Amino acid sequence: MLSRLICFGFIGAMFASNLHADVLDLYYKKVDLGGSYQYDFKLVVTNNDSSFAPGQGFNWITFGDVFNAPSTLPDFSLNFHTFPNPNMTFTYSSGGHNGPTFLDGTNVGTDGWLPTGVGDFVTWQGTSAFDVPDGQLLFSTLIPINGATPTNFKAAIPVPEPTSGLVLVGLICGVVLRRRR
């Protein structure tokens, strides 16, 4: 019985570790292309801190962000993005925040990405020669719009390969439970 509780506790902890108290989460998948890496990003309004309200938004969205040092994605080459605002441009930030950036420079404090509600998301994809280790790919939203909560140097969440983690947990639990009999 104790073995079962430990296995279920481990599985629960694995899923709970992905919860963050913030309004946004950035998920990514990294694919080794042999000499470079393809990054697929999905920025989602999760509202885990219950602070999001309609009309709020985000501008100056920087990823591969590093404080006062070179970006972890200094050569990121954008393939596409789905920001609905046509003035949202791809550029690079340098200074306190460093990295590839989406910025609406026309009306910085009022325009940017204005999500319609919780669960709304934008995606983008690109390539880099840099293999950023999990936990070191950070993002920030430098200009909150209409009272939105800014995000500063938050770790993006890697999307695991389908079922690989669950299969491993299942195998471990199966071995533990079989030995107990």
C-alpha positions as CSV (number, residue, x, y, z in Angstrom):
1,M,0.0,0.0,0.0
2,L,2.8,2.4,0.9
3,S,4.5,1.7,-2.5
4,R,1.3,2.7,-4.3
5,L,1.0,5.9,-2.3
6,I,4.6,6.8,-3.1
7,C,4.1,6.1,-6.9
8,F,0.9,8.2,-7.0
9,G,2.6,10.9,-4.9
10,F,5.5,11.0,-7.4
11,I,3.1,11.3,-10.4
12,G,1.1,14.1,-8.6
13,A,4.3,16.0,-7.8
14,M,5.5,15.7,-11.4
15,F,2.4,17.4,-12.6
16,A,2.2,19.9,-9.7
17,S,5.8,21.1,-10.4
18,N,4.5,22.7,-13.7
19,L,2.2,25.1,-11.8
20,H,3.4,28.6,-11.4
21,A,1.8,31.6,-9.6
22,D,1.8,34.0,-12.6
23,V,-0.6,35.2,-15.2
24,L,1.4,33.8,-18.2
25,D,3.3,30.6,-18.9
26,L,5.6,30.1,-21.9
27,Y,5.8,26.5,-23.1
28,Y,8.4,25.3,-25.6
29,K,9.4,22.3,-27.5
30,K,13.0,21.9,-28.8
31,V,14.0,19.7,-31.7
32,D,17.6,18.9,-32.6
33,L,18.0,19.5,-36.3
34,G,21.6,18.3,-36.4
35,G,23.7,21.5,-36.0
36,S,20.8,23.7,-35.0
37,Y,17.7,23.6,-32.9
38,Q,14.1,24.4,-33.8
39,Y,12.1,26.0,-31.0
40,D,8.3,26.0,-30.9
41,F,6.8,28.4,-28.4
42,K,3.3,28.9,-27.0
43,L,2.6,31.8,-24.6
44,V,-0.6,31.2,-22.7
45,V,-2.7,33.2,-20.3
46,T,-3.0,30.6,-17.5
47,N,-4.0,33.2,-14.8
48,N,-2.5,31.0,-12.1
49,D,-2.3,34.0,-9.9
50,S,-5.9,35.1,-10.6
51,S,-4.8,38.6,-11.6
52,F,-5.8,38.7,-15.2
53,A,-8.8,40.9,-16.2
54,P,-10.3,41.6,-19.7
55,G,-8.6,44.5,-21.4
56,Q,-5.2,43.8,-20.0
57,G,-2.2,43.0,-22.2
58,F,1.5,42.7,-22.6
59,N,4.1,44.4,-24.7
60,W,7.9,44.1,-25.1
61,I,7.8,40.3,-24.7
62,T,11.4,39.0,-24.5
63,F,12.5,35.4,-24.4
64,G,15.9,33.8,-24.1
65,D,16.1,36.6,-21.6
66,V,19.2,37.1,-19.4
67,F,19.8,39.9,-16.9
68,N,22.7,42.1,-18.0
69,A,24.4,39.4,-20.1
70,P,24.1,37.9,-23.6
71,S,20.9,36.1,-24.4
72,T,20.7,32.3,-24.3
73,L,19.3,32.6,-27.9
74,P,21.5,35.3,-29.4
75,D,21.1,34.1,-33.0
76,F,17.4,33.2,-32.9
77,S,15.9,33.3,-36.4
78,L,12.1,33.7,-36.5
79,N,10.1,31.4,-38.9
80,F,6.6,32.6,-38.0
81,H,4.4,34.1,-35.2
82,T,0.6,34.3,-34.6
83,F,0.4,37.7,-32.8
84,P,-2.9,39.2,-34.0
85,N,-1.5,42.8,-33.7
86,P,0.0,43.6,-37.1
87,N,2.3,46.2,-35.4
88,M,4.0,43.5,-33.2
89,T,7.5,43.3,-34.7
90,F,10.3,40.9,-34.0
91,T,13.5,42.5,-32.8
92,Y,16.2,42.1,-30.1
93,S,16.5,43.7,-26.6
94,S,19.7,44.6,-25.0
95,G,20.6,46.2,-21.6
96,G,19.0,44.9,-18.4
97,H,16.9,42.4,-20.5
98,N,18.6,40.7,-23.4
99,G,17.0,38.4,-26.0
100,P,14.7,38.1,-29.0
101,T,11.7,40.3,-28.5
102,F,8.2,41.0,-29.8
103,L,7.4,44.7,-29.5
104,D,4.7,47.0,-30.7
105,G,6.6,50.3,-30.9
106,T,3.7,52.4,-32.2
107,N,1.9,52.9,-28.9
108,V,4.1,51.2,-26.5
109,G,2.0,51.6,-23.3
110,T,-1.4,50.7,-24.9
111,D,-0.8,48.3,-27.7
112,G,0.9,44.9,-27.8
113,W,-0.7,41.5,-27.3
114,L,-4.2,42.0,-25.8
115,P,-5.5,38.5,-25.0
116,T,-9.2,38.0,-25.0
117,G,-9.3,35.8,-21.9
118,V,-7.8,33.0,-19.9
119,G,-6.6,30.3,-22.2
120,D,-5.8,32.7,-25.0
121,F,-2.4,32.1,-26.6
122,V,0.1,33.1,-29.3
123,T,2.7,30.9,-30.9
124,W,6.0,31.3,-32.7
125,Q,8.7,29.2,-34.1
126,G,12.4,29.7,-35.0
127,T,15.8,28.2,-35.0
128,S,19.1,28.8,-33.1
129,A,22.5,27.1,-33.0
130,F,22.2,27.2,-29.2
131,D,20.8,24.3,-27.1
132,V,19.4,26.1,-24.0
133,P,19.2,23.7,-21.1
134,D,15.8,23.2,-19.5
135,G,15.3,25.7,-16.7
136,Q,17.6,28.3,-18.3
137,L,15.2,29.6,-21.0
138,L,13.7,32.7,-19.4
139,F,11.1,35.2,-20.6
140,S,9.8,38.6,-19.5
141,T,7.0,41.0,-20.3
142,L,8.5,44.4,-19.8
143,I,5.4,46.6,-20.5
144,P,2.2,45.6,-18.8
145,I,-1.0,47.1,-20.3
146,N,-4.0,48.2,-18.3
147,G,-2.8,46.9,-15.0
148,A,-1.5,43.5,-16.2
149,T,1.0,41.7,-14.0
150,P,4.5,41.9,-15.6
151,T,6.6,38.7,-15.8
152,N,10.4,39.0,-15.1
153,F,12.9,36.3,-15.9
154,K,10.4,33.5,-15.5
155,A,11.5,30.0,-16.7
156,A,9.8,28.7,-19.7
157,I,8.3,25.2,-19.4
158,P,9.6,22.4,-21.7
159,V,7.0,20.3,-23.2
160,P,8.0,16.7,-22.7
161,E,8.0,14.1,-25.5
162,P,4.6,12.4,-25.6
163,T,4.2,9.7,-23.0
164,S,8.0,9.3,-22.4
165,G,7.8,10.5,-18.8
166,L,4.6,8.7,-18.0
167,V,5.9,5.4,-19.5
168,L,9.1,5.7,-17.3
169,V,7.0,6.4,-14.1
170,G,4.7,3.5,-15.0
171,L,7.6,1.1,-15.4
172,I,9.2,2.2,-12.1
173,C,5.8,1.8,-10.3
174,G,5.3,-1.6,-11.9
175,V,8.7,-2.9,-10.8
176,V,8.2,-1.6,-7.3
177,L,4.7,-3.1,-7.0
178,R,5.8,-6.4,-8.5
179,R,8.7,-6.8,-6.0
180,R,6.3,-6.1,-3.1
181,R,4.2,-9.2,-4.0
